Amino acid sequence: MCENSEIRKLFPAIAENNGIIYFDNAASTQKPEIVLQKVAEYNRSGHANIHRGAYHWSVEATATYEMTRRKTAEFINAESPEQIVFTRGTTESINLIASSYGRSQIKEGDRIVVSLLEHHSNFVPWQQLALEKKAYLDFLNIDPAGNLIESEWDRVITPGVKLVAITMMSNVLGITTPIDKIIEKAHAVGAVVVVDAAQAIQHQKIDVRALDADFLAFSAHKCFGLTGTGVLYGKKELLESMPPYQFGGDMIEYVTKEKTTFAPLPEKFEAGTANIDGVIALSAAIDFIEEIGWGKIREIEQDLTGYAIQKMKMTDHVIIYGNPASMYEKGPVISFNIEGVHPHDVSSILDNVGIAVRSGHHCAQPLMKELAIQSAVRASFSIYNTKAEIDYFAEKLKEVRRWLGYGS
Ligand SMILES: Cc1ncc(COP(=O)(O)O)c(C=O)c1O
């Protein structure tokens, strides 16, 4: 569609804040004008609650909400819109699976497998479920470069494993996982696979049917939408077999003093007033991504990532974590430390010169342990970032130690 400088103009927060370099895109992306406009238009022209009103505004809002469900299904190539449940985010989607599917299906002595790359959102729910059910939690290990150790899979993914929870892309190392192979292995032993696509969703086309994913979760705010909106995809027979996650309005069919019957999919899992604004924004975000095109997104991001790594490698005292087998297996996420400097100091110093990066354990403490560090700095890029920004960042990285009184 357009070149990177043109793309910048589509994001007010980027276009109108010259001088701020936003490198925290793995945490949340900025929103394009078209997304902001769609939400404002909807509220200005008459907001109403969905599903319950017979009057015009409510009917319109319901139609837009349900159209977004169809669009989201097409976006990830789900068979039908009923397989798309709107949630508050990836975290809620995964908790829904753990609470509903997990609690009803996992039994004492069963085995659950997670990788050591996981964000706490795809780790703690399974750990807690295993503790509650007296099930075992096993791990897919990583090598020192951060890649999953494939040779161990035959030892870990064996009969008795009922569920494998795995990310498509590490939020710390940017490394993508061989998700299709893991799903194949898991299915061969009868396990279902929960795919955390929170990081992958803004970088690559996801096809749930080609992957044969059982469940897949992502958040809208990481792909140019609003916070508080997420998606849970599930295979129809699995979602149908699962008990509701929350009770209340909108998810019922009929209520008497004695008992309640529940609405069919997907309403069964959408109790209470939905995040209508967030879903409308997701619709615009999907249109936006499709207009830019995956090819262009990948090209810009790979170019920026390769360039940044090259620049950072040339900077003394910078330690970069994770080393994927090839650049094609890395998203635009780079975690690093500067020798002798606490990551929080690095990010505060960079903030003083207008660069926003994140520091901390990135909600991945088991991974931090594997990397033998407490925390790291993370720079993550999106389609509106530029090589000039990376040049400035690399220059400022060189100065961090000097600001703290080191000779070099
Ligand atoms: C890989 C991964 N999984 C899950 C999450 C949780 O997403 P959310 O906070 O939007 O629920 C994140 C957020 O950073 C993530 O990077």
The ligand as a Gaussian input file, in Angstrom:
#p B3LYP/6-31G(d) Opt

LIG

0 1
 C        2.991000     -13.817000      24.666000
 C        1.973000     -13.089000      25.485000
 N        0.950000     -13.774000      25.999000
 C       -0.015000     -13.175000      26.713000
 C        0.017000     -11.827000      26.964000
 C       -1.085000     -11.194000      27.768000
 O       -1.827000     -10.310000      26.975000
 P       -2.947000      -9.395000      27.641000
 O       -2.262000      -8.661000      28.764000
 O       -3.371000      -8.485000      26.545000
 O       -4.016000     -10.276000      28.137000
 C        1.071000     -11.071000      26.463000
 C        1.165000      -9.634000      26.757000
 O        2.232000      -9.052000      26.750000
 C        2.073000     -11.716000      25.688000
 O        3.089000     -11.042000      25.174000

